């Protein structure tokens, strides 16, 4: 039996410093889940909790947490210099 898995189409959303988590408005959003005309924005914490269930329910996931990783690395380098 061969695998018929297909990769989901990823549509990048533009997230900026003002894009916040729908559940925690004080947290920056790094993940967008979307289905039909609905969009939900998530911080890393909420995404870790909800993404799997949303994916199973047919939601698409645009995960941009690599931005967070880059921001953490840049911050840590700044600390090393000073």
WOQUIHU-V257423 format. One record per run of one state. SS is the DSSP state (a for helix, b for strand, c for the rest). FROM is the first residue (numbers start at 1). TO is the last residue. If there is no record, write none. Layout:
BEGIN
SS_FROM_TO, SS_FROM_TO
END
This chain:
BEGIN
c_1_19, b_20_20, c_21_27, b_28_28, c_29_30, b_31_35, c_36_37, b_38_42, c_43_43, a_44_56, c_57_59, b_60_63, c_64_64, a_65_81, c_82_82
END
